[in-house]
Structures are given as structure tokens and as C-alpha cells.
Amino acid sequence: MTSCSLPAMRPPRLARLGNLMRRHRSWIVGVQWAVLVAYVFLIVTPAFLPLPESGAHLWDNLTLFAQFVFWGIWWPFVLVSMMLMGRVWCGVLCPEGFVAEQVSRVGLGRPVPRWIKWGGWPFVAFLATTVYGQLVSVYEYPKAVLLVLGGSTVAAAAVGLVYGRGKRVWCRHLCPVSGVFGLLARLAPVHFRTDREAWQAHPAKRVIPVNCAPLVDIRRMESASACHMCGRCSGHRDAVQLAARLPGAEVASLRSDETDVWEARLLVFGVIGTAIGAFQWSASPWFVQAKLAAAEWLVERDAFALLDSDIPWWLLTHYPEANDVFTWLDGLMILGYIGTTALVIGGWITLWLRAAGWLVGEAGAHRRLAYALIPLGGVGVFLGLSALTVTLLSAEGVVLASLPLVRGLLLAVAAGASLVLGALQVQRTVSSGMRRAAALLAFCTAAAGAVAPWVTMFFIW
């Protein structure tokens, strides 16, 4: 008597893609080396070249080309990729994470200390990097790019040399944009999913563990926030696979005990509040009026110290050859504008989120509702960065006639997505119709605080 067994089911297409990433890991490493070489060349070489002359173009000047690559293409569309594909950039392309992991293979391998694991570092690092980048004009000058981006890469390598063994300690705990990427990845319609039942039912008693570089507990992985989408764990114990989900499903089903107070602060006061101030100050008539009033007040009192412009370029923008020199007053006004904007917008959003949370009647509900603003935060930063893309293209004579329409549509889509996520969260918790409507109204009022500044910047000023 013969026995016959059913043929094994073929994995879904996405799962096969994840397995392909695992099997061809050497290809990914080769791509990472290529990106690293290009990255180092583009941040180092322009810093030692003279500034572009007035007639230079993207195609004949390396400095302008690098500027367009970094701020016109790279950063805006890295953010888009996070919302569409999760943190594929981090696991497959990011040169900084790749350096951190490679050097940690030959480093001291010390355990990660408690102070590095403090949850507030992504918030602090994002604010510090964003504000400092504005003070030294990181979007305009290659020396500032080398200082900010190159300095971050050197810090990542230094952390890798001391802590972890083949890990990305920098990426997990200290990277200035890791927190932002983690928030945006929660919206992605693809993720690596762990089936706990399949994990426990796997027949093999001993399985070679996966070296998860970003230090994710794969067995208990439920969120796409920390996963770098590198594919190394795909198919592990027949329990991990690349899978599809509805966009924003993770946020819509988020429980209050799954939220993090520092993540919520990063979103509300950082990605929304600070980013708006950073992108807005140079176009704001309020900033110009306030600076002129402050300068007049100082001149009337013969107080010229704050009007001094003999300041190192690495502290404040100082490029006399380009007629671009900041005074101490400029620096203080930029700090004041960004800080005030972050506090006003972040405070407004927090106030109404707390009101919505109180109406929901659940401890920590305001933090859960904050995550519903991720679409607005992500699209807002994309719009701010893409304004640089538009400026660079305009300098080359490229006119985007439908730009206002596109910006309006992106804001409308982001606002709609946030309102849908907020409504799903409110509906999941509140049963009373009146209370549900009041909570949703409070959430809409909070969301308006993230929309109004962009409308003012793009359509009123």
C-alpha cells in the first residue's frame, strides 16, 4: 500500500519576493556597497569645490547635481517609500545603516547601555538635526551637507565600533530620522508578518537564529515600525513572510497600550510642528517683519553685538562669496520662529487630541489618536522637501504649471486619510453617537492645525 502526500502549497507572490531577498542577500550587500560609494562621493567631493557660478546647471556642475540628488530626489522620495513599502530604504539601500552594521562586526561588541535605549533620543535627535540644518543652510551648501550628513555617518560608525556585534544600534536608538521612518512605515501596505502559532508549531527543535541587525524581536513582531525590510528573516521557521495589508491598517487597529509617548511627541511636535517651522521661516512675511523690528530696536539702542556676522560657517551660515551671511540676530530669530511654531502647532494639536481622548473615555486614547495624523505629517514633510525640488527645477527653467493643484490634492488626500484613521479609532471605542461625533470633531480640529500652516505657505503667502 502506498501513501501519497499533497503537494506543498506555493507561497504567495509577496512571500516569494521576501524569500528571494533572503536567498540573494549578496545582491543586496552589493547594492549597499554601490550606494555607499556614491553617497560618500556626493557628500565629500562638492565640499572641496568652489561654489557654483551663476550660469551653472545641474548637468554640468557636481555641486548642483549633488544638491538635487540629496534634497530634490533622495529625501522626498525616501519618505514616500516609507509610506508605500515600509523601511526598505533602511534595510536595502541606506549607507549609514550599512556602515553601522559592517563596522560593528569588527568592533568591541559591548552590550547596549541603558542610556542609549532611552526612548526620547529619536525625538531629540530629529529636533536638533532639523534646527541645526536650518542654521547652517544644509539644503544650499555642500560644506553643511558634509557636516550634517557626514557627521551623522561618522557617529553611526563610532557607535557601531563600540556597541553590538553585527547590529545596527545607531539605527534602532539614535538615528535622527529612524523615529520618523518608524512612524511612516506603520502606513505601508506591505510588511513582514510573524505567525506565532506557526512559529511555535515548527517541528525543528533547533533552528539557526536570524541576525536581525535592527534588534527586532522577530518572534513577537507585530508592527512594521522597527523592521528594516531586509528579508533576512523571510521564511524563518515557516512563520515569517512578506505580506500585504490595507494601507494604514496597523494605525487603525492600534491599541492604547501599543503607543509610545515619545513617538507621539515626535509626530506632533517634531514631524508636524518643527518641520513646518523649518520649511516656513524663509518664506514667512511674519519672520521678515519680526527681524526688521528687532534690528531697528537694537540700532536705536546702539546694541550692535547681535548684528555681527563674523561667525564660523559651521555655527551659522557664512558665505560672503554668495552674499549669504547670517548674523547672531538671524540665528536667534530662526530658533525663535521654529520653536514658536512647534509649540503653537504642537500645543494646538495636543489640546484637541486630549479633548478627543477624554470624549473617547480611554486612558491614553489621545496618543492613539495622534498616530492617525501620520499621513498628514508624512505628506507635510514631503511637500516641504519637494519645495526644494521645485526651486532647483525652476532655476533650470522647468515650470510646473499644475503645482498648486498637485499640492492641494496631496494635502486633501493626507487630510482625508488621517480623518478616516481617526474615525476608525473613535468608532472602535465609543458606542454613543453624540460622544462619537464630538470626539471626531475634536480630532478634526486637531488635524486642522497640521493643514492650515501648509495652506498658508503655499496658497496665501
Secondary structure, DSSP 8 states (H G I E B T S, - for coil): ------------HHHHHHHHHHHTHHHHHHHHHHHHHHHHHHHHGGGGS----TT--TTT-HHHHHHIIIIIIIHHHHHHHHHHHSTHIIIII-HHHHHHHHHHTSS--B---TTTT-TTHHHHHHHHHHHHHHHTTTTT-HHHHIIIIIHHHHHHHHHHHHB-SS--HIIIII-TTHHHHHHHHTT-SEEEEE-HHHHHH-S-S-------TT---GGG---SSS-----TTTTGGGTEEEEE--TTHHHHT--GGG--HHHHHIIIIIIIIIHHHHHHGGG-HHHHHHHHHHHHHHHHTT--GGG-----TTTS-EEGGGTEE--HHHHHHHHHHHHHHHHHHHHHHHHHHHHHHHHHT-TTHHHHHHGGGHHHHHHHHHHHHHHHHHHHHHHTT---TTHHHHHHHHHHHHHHHHHHHHHHHHHHH---HHHHHHHHHHHHHHHHHHHHHHHIIIII-
